[in-house]
Each structure stands twice: as C-alpha cells, then as structure tokens.
Amino acid sequence: MSLLIKQFMGEEFDITKYDTLYPEGSIRDTRYDKGTFVKYGWAFIGDMKEDDPLLDNGGIKADQNSNEEDIADIAYDYEINGWVARSLPPTFGTDGKWRDGRYRIIAAIRKGQQWIPYALYNFEDTETPTKDMITEGLRANPGEPGHRNEMEDFVAGGVKSIEEGELIREEGAIMDFLMTSGIALRYSNNGGMWTRIVNMIIERTANKGSLPLIKSRDDVLAWLALCSDIPSNFVLYKASGGTAPGKFWLDQVLSNVTNPPPVVLWCDAYTPEKSSAFVESFRVDCKKIYKQTYGLINQELKSMGGKAAMQLTRSTELPFKILGVYPNLKRGSQPSLHKQHVLCDVDQYISDGSSISAALKIVA
C-alpha cells in the first residue's frame, strides 16, 4: 500500500487530502506560535498502549487523559464514520513528542488501529520548554471529535508553568500566559473571567506541589497491578464527596456483610486541598453511616422488645479496611511512593493535602 494511503477502520484514507484542505497559508501555518509546519504523514501506533508515556498530558490538560466519556465518544465516531478530516490531524513534533490529539490517538488505539494521520511540526528550542509546550497545546484547540479546552486546563497549565519555574507568579505575567495560550478564543472576559482564572492560578501556587497527578480509573488500576502488597479482592473507589460514601456502603458493605472487600481510594480533584478533604470526608461519612446503621437496628430491636430489648454494640473500627490511597499528590513522600508502587496511608494523604499542614511545613 502507498505510503500516502493507509487503512483506518477498514477504509482507505489518502493523507494528501490534508494538502487540499489545509494548504500553505492556512491555519496549519498559524496554529502554533513557535511551531513550523513540516508535512502531513502517517504515524504507526500499533505497538502503543493507552497509558503510553508519550501520551502523558500532565499540565497541558487538567484531566490528563482521564476524560473517559470524550475518548469513548471519539472511538464510537470512528466506528460509525471512520477517519474524517474535520480538522487538522494530531500534532507530532520533530522532538518525538505528541503535542495535540491525544484523545484521538487513545481512541484509535482502543479500536485496534495500526496507523493514524498526523501533522509534523518543528518547534523552537527555548529556555521555557514546559511553558511553551503547554501554551502551544492550549492554542491548538483541536476540533471535533476532540476535547475543547476547559477553564481548569488553563489553570492547570499556569500552575505547571509556575511550578517548573518558567512563569513568574505575578498577575501581569500570568495574564500574558493566558492570552498567548488562546484564552480569548475559548472564553470571553464577561464578568472578569480571565482575572478569575489568574487569581485561581495565584491561589493554587501559594504552596509547592499544587497540581495533583490526575489519572483515570483504568490508569490507577494499571498502576495498582504493579503493587506487590495488595490483596486480589480489593475494590477501587473514588473519593469525590457528595453521595460517594453512601453509594460505597450500599454497593460494597451491605452487599458483602460477612466479608466486605478492602478498598483503595483515589481522587481526581484539581487541588491537594480538595483531594485531602474528599478522602477525609469519605472516611468520616462511612463512620457516620456505620453508626446510623447500628442506631437503626437497635431502634428496631427496641420497638419490638421494649426497654429490656437487647442492644447491639458496634465496633470502634469500620467493618472494612481502607488499604490506602493512590499517591497522586506532589507532596511529602508521595512522589517516591508513586514510583515504588506503594499506597499512601490515609492519614498521611489527608495531612499532605491539608492547607494547614502545608502552611506548617513552610514555616518549619
């Protein structure tokens, strides 16, 4: 088969179609501020997995590849329509890094495809490579099917750039970063939206390690598969506030009264403080539900047997074991625990993410 024509979802696609749709002088030449278009081509993805390090999107998209709904939608679109040139194809740099189109690539891998169209760009070498890569990634704003930039994407990009020492933590510099990243193409400034984003970035970078590692459930399960001290009957559960503890109690505890499975918690909140609060509230709420369950049973026994009725005494411990938390915070020993595939203790996770503990660490 020609180098220009490959099969995608069983149908042939000619890569030269992009030369007609996006010729010289089109958006292909203005899409990136510091990237020069080289050519269109086909990239081999037959040996890649969904969690391939080359697809790590940390600091460029807030969810860092974790938007399962978007990926599933793209995969379904492939199934129905094949490859459609609605927009420029995913961007690959001459430095060997994917710059845009990760969701489309992951969806193609999921559908078992061997090749995917790409646009090759040469990006300038600068003294702020992380910030520039984030800026260019946000500017790209891929079309459909894809994932449009959200407010949290701009916030996460600013936080990452400051943490890398490539962006000054000052209102004017951060606003320049947002403008260069194409904020005006995504959001109007009605109601001071841009200033609010600037303030969020400043607030989240008050302490070090402000950008958690956010991964999908499948990514966390893949990480857990490499842990050596976790029983095989564990369940992975997201601590996300709201009704999460009640749902866990109903689905896992009441359904397995004699032997509830041990649980591993994980978070995909955008700040350490929220992550800490979610894990803490999960445990607190479970204890509350546990107490309420015994209270309900004892009230029922009392209504049947009167004041002399037997009353059950609950244990001070929860009827299930929390094995630990996926160490996704860039604080304390969690980066090391993550590399070693060791869970973080619940109390330690709560402490690491707490704004109070972080303040105390800075004073110390």
C-alpha positions in Angstrom: 0.0 0.0 0.0 1.2 3.5 -0.8 3.0 5.5 1.9 0.3 8.1 1.5 -2.7 5.8 1.7 -3.4 3.7 4.8 -6.4 1.9 6.2 -8.3 3.3 9.2 -11.2 1.3 10.5 -11.1 -0.8 7.3 -11.4 2.2 4.9 -8.6 3.7 2.9 -7.6 7.3 3.6 -5.3 9.4 1.4 -3.1 11.7 3.6 -2.8 14.2 0.6 -6.4 15.2 1.3 -5.0 17.5 4.0 -2.8 19.3 1.5 -6.0 20.3 -0.2 -8.0 21.1 2.9 -5.2 22.9 4.7 -2.7 24.2 2.2 0.2 26.7 2.6 -1.1 29.9 4.3 -4.0 28.2 6.0 -4.4 27.5 9.7 -1.7 24.9 9.5 0.8 27.7 9.4 -0.7 29.9 12.2 -1.8 27.2 14.6 1.4 27.4 16.7 3.3 30.4 17.7 6.6 28.6 17.9 6.0 25.6 15.6 6.7 25.4 11.9 4.8 23.0 9.8 6.8 20.3 8.1 4.5 17.8 6.5 1.4 15.5 6.8 2.0 11.8 7.3 1.0 8.6 8.9 2.2 7.6 12.4 2.4 3.9 13.5 0.6 3.4 16.7 0.2 -0.4 16.5 2.7 -1.0 19.4 1.3 1.7 21.7 -0.9 1.3 24.7 -3.4 3.8 26.1 -1.2 4.6 29.0 2.0 5.1 26.9 4.3 7.7 28.4 4.4 9.5 25.1 0.7 10.3 25.6 1.1 11.8 29.1 -0.8 15.1 29.1 0.2 16.3 32.5 0.0 20.1 32.8 -1.5 20.6 29.3 -4.9 19.3 30.0 -6.3 19.4 33.5 -7.7 15.9 33.3 -4.5 14.4 31.9 -6.2 11.9 29.6 -8.8 11.0 32.2 -11.9 12.1 30.3 -13.3 8.7 29.5 -16.5 10.0 28.1 -14.7 12.0 25.4 -12.5 9.1 24.4 -15.5 6.8 24.2 -17.3 9.3 22.1 -14.4 9.6 19.7 -14.0 5.8 19.5 -17.7 5.4 18.6 -17.3 8.2 16.0 -14.5 6.1 14.4 -16.7 3.1 14.4 -19.5 4.9 12.6 -17.6 7.3 10.4 -14.0 6.1 10.2 -11.4 8.8 9.9 -13.0 12.1 8.9 -10.8 15.2 8.1 -12.9 17.6 10.1 -9.9 19.4 11.5 -6.1 19.2 11.4 -4.8 15.7 12.4 -2.9 15.1 15.7 0.3 17.1 16.0 3.7 15.3 16.3 6.9 17.3 17.0 10.3 16.6 15.4 11.4 16.2 19.0 9.5 12.9 19.2 6.6 14.3 21.3 2.9 14.3 20.6 1.6 17.9 21.1 -2.1 17.6 20.3 -4.7 15.0 19.6 -4.1 12.6 22.4 -7.7 11.7 22.9 -8.0 10.8 19.2 -4.9 8.7 19.4 -6.1 6.8 22.5 -9.4 6.2 20.9 -7.6 4.8 17.8 -5.5 2.5 20.0 -8.7 1.4 21.7 -10.2 0.5 18.3 -7.1 -1.5 17.4 -5.8 0.7 14.7 -2.2 0.5 13.4 -1.8 3.9 11.8 -3.2 7.4 12.4 -2.7 10.6 10.4 -0.5 13.3 11.9 0.9 16.8 11.2 4.6 17.1 11.8 5.9 20.4 13.2 9.3 21.6 14.2 9.1 23.5 17.5 11.7 26.1 18.5 14.1 25.4 21.4 13.5 27.9 24.2 14.5 28.5 27.8 11.0 27.7 28.9 10.2 24.4 27.2 7.4 23.3 29.6 5.5 26.6 29.5 5.9 26.8 25.7 4.6 23.2 25.2 1.6 23.9 27.4 0.9 27.2 25.6 1.1 25.6 22.2 -1.1 22.7 23.4 -3.8 25.1 24.6 -3.6 27.2 21.5 -4.1 24.2 19.3 -7.7 23.8 20.5 -8.5 20.6 18.4 -11.7 20.5 16.5 -14.3 17.7 16.6 -14.0 14.9 17.5 -11.9 16.1 20.4 -11.9 17.8 23.8 -12.2 21.6 24.0 -10.2 23.5 26.5 -11.9 24.0 29.8 -11.2 26.6 32.4 -9.3 24.0 34.5 -7.0 23.3 31.5 -5.8 26.9 31.6 -5.5 26.9 35.4 -3.5 23.6 35.4 -1.2 24.9 32.6 -0.4 28.1 34.6 0.2 26.1 37.8 2.5 23.7 36.0 4.5 26.5 34.4 5.0 28.3 37.7 6.0 25.0 39.4 8.6 24.5 36.7 10.0 28.0 37.4 9.1 29.1 33.8 6.3 31.6 34.6 6.5 34.4 37.1 3.8 34.2 39.8 2.6 37.7 39.1 -0.8 38.9 37.7 0.6 40.5 34.5 2.8 37.6 33.6 0.0 35.1 34.1 -2.4 37.2 32.1 0.2 37.3 29.2 0.4 33.5 29.5 -3.4 33.1 29.2 -3.5 35.5 26.2 -0.7 33.6 24.4 -2.5 30.3 25.2 -5.6 31.5 23.3 -7.9 32.2 26.3 -9.8 34.8 24.1 -10.6 32.1 21.6 -12.3 30.0 24.2 -13.8 32.4 26.8 -15.0 36.0 26.7 -13.9 38.2 29.5 -17.5 38.9 30.6 -17.7 39.2 34.4 -13.9 39.2 34.6 -13.5 35.6 33.6 -9.8 36.0 32.7 -9.0 37.7 36.0 -10.7 35.0 37.9 -8.5 32.4 36.2 -5.4 34.4 37.0 -6.5 34.6 40.7 -7.1 30.8 40.7 -3.6 30.2 39.4 -2.1 32.6 42.0 -4.1 30.9 44.8 -3.2 27.4 43.8 0.5 28.2 43.6 0.7 29.6 47.1 2.3 26.4 48.2 4.5 23.9 46.3 3.1 20.8 44.8 -0.3 22.4 43.9 -1.0 20.3 40.8 -2.1 16.7 41.6 -1.4 13.9 39.2 -4.9 13.2 37.8 -5.4 9.8 36.2 -8.4 7.8 35.0 -9.7 4.8 36.8 -8.1 2.5 34.2 -4.7 4.2 34.7 -4.9 3.8 38.5 -5.9 0.1 38.1 -2.8 -0.4 35.8 -0.7 1.2 38.5 -2.2 -1.0 41.2 -1.4 -4.1 39.2 2.3 -3.4 39.8 1.8 -3.1 43.6 3.0 -6.2 45.5 1.2 -6.0 48.8 -2.5 -5.5 47.8 -4.9 -8.4 48.1 -6.6 -9.6 44.9 -10.2 -9.0 46.2 -9.7 -5.2 46.7 -12.1 -2.7 45.2 -11.0 0.7 43.8 -13.3 3.6 44.8 -13.2 7.3 44.0 -13.5 9.7 47.0 -15.4 12.5 45.3 -17.6 14.0 48.0 -21.4 14.1 47.9 -23.1 10.7 47.9 -19.9 8.7 47.2 -19.7 7.2 50.7 -23.4 6.2 50.8 -23.1 4.5 47.4 -20.0 2.6 48.5 -21.7 1.5 51.7 -24.7 0.2 49.7 -22.8 -1.4 46.9 -19.9 -2.9 48.8 -20.6 -3.1 52.5 -24.2 -4.1 52.7 -23.9 -6.4 49.7 -21.0 -8.2 51.5 -22.0 -8.0 55.1 -19.9 -11.0 56.3 -16.8 -10.1 54.4 -16.7 -6.6 52.9 -13.8 -6.2 50.4 -10.8 -4.0 51.3 -10.9 -0.7 49.4 -8.3 1.5 47.7 -9.3 5.2 47.4 -8.3 7.6 44.6 -9.0 11.2 43.7 -9.2 13.2 40.6 -9.8 16.6 42.2 -7.7 19.5 40.9 -6.1 20.6 44.1 -4.4 18.8 47.0 -6.8 20.5 49.4 -9.9 19.1 47.7 -8.2 15.7 47.4 -7.5 15.7 51.1 -11.0 16.9 52.0 -12.6 14.2 49.8 -10.6 11.4 51.4 -11.2 12.6 54.9 -15.0 13.1 54.3 -15.2 9.6 52.8 -13.9 8.0 55.9 -15.9 10.3 58.3 -19.1 9.8 56.4 -18.6 6.0 56.4 -18.2 6.1 60.1 -21.3 8.2 60.4 -23.3 5.7 58.2 -21.9 2.8 60.2 -23.2 4.5 63.4 -26.5 5.2 61.8 -26.9 1.6 60.7 -26.5 0.3 64.2 -28.8 3.0 65.5 -31.5 1.9 63.1 -31.1 -1.7 64.0 -31.1 -1.0 67.8 -34.2 1.2 67.4 -36.0 -1.6 65.6 -35.0 -4.1 68.3 -36.2 -1.7 71.0 -39.6 -1.2 69.2 -40.1 -5.0 69.2 -38.8 -5.8 72.7 -39.3 -2.7 74.8 -36.7 -1.2 77.2 -35.3 -4.6 78.0 -34.6 -5.4 74.4 -31.0 -6.4 73.6 -29.0 -3.6 72.0 -26.1 -4.3 69.6 -22.7 -2.8 70.3 -20.8 -1.8 67.2 -17.0 -2.0 66.9 -15.0 1.2 67.0 -13.4 0.1 63.7 -15.1 0.2 60.3 -16.3 -3.2 59.1 -14.0 -2.9 56.1 -10.3 -2.0 55.6 -9.1 1.1 53.7 -5.8 -0.2 52.3 -4.6 3.3 51.4 -4.9 6.0 48.8 -3.4 6.3 45.3 -0.4 8.7 45.9 -1.2 11.4 43.3 -0.1 14.4 45.4 3.3 16.0 44.8 3.9 16.5 48.5 5.7 14.6 51.2 6.8 11.2 50.3 4.0 10.6 47.7 6.2 11.1 44.6 8.5 8.4 45.9 5.6 6.2 46.8 4.2 6.6 43.3 7.5 5.5 41.7 7.7 2.5 44.1 4.0 1.5 43.6 3.2 1.8 47.3 -0.1 3.1 48.6 -0.2 6.2 50.8 -1.6 5.9 54.3 -5.0 7.5 54.6 -3.9 9.8 57.5 -0.7 10.8 55.7 -2.7 11.6 52.5 -5.1 13.8 54.4 -2.2 15.6 56.1 -0.2 16.0 52.8 -3.1 17.7 51.1 -4.3 19.8 54.0 -3.7 23.6 53.6 -3.0 23.8 57.3 -0.2 21.1 57.2 1.2 22.7 54.1 1.4 26.1 55.9 3.1 24.5 58.9 5.7 22.8 56.6 6.6 26.2 55.0 7.0 27.8 58.5 9.1 24.8 59.6 
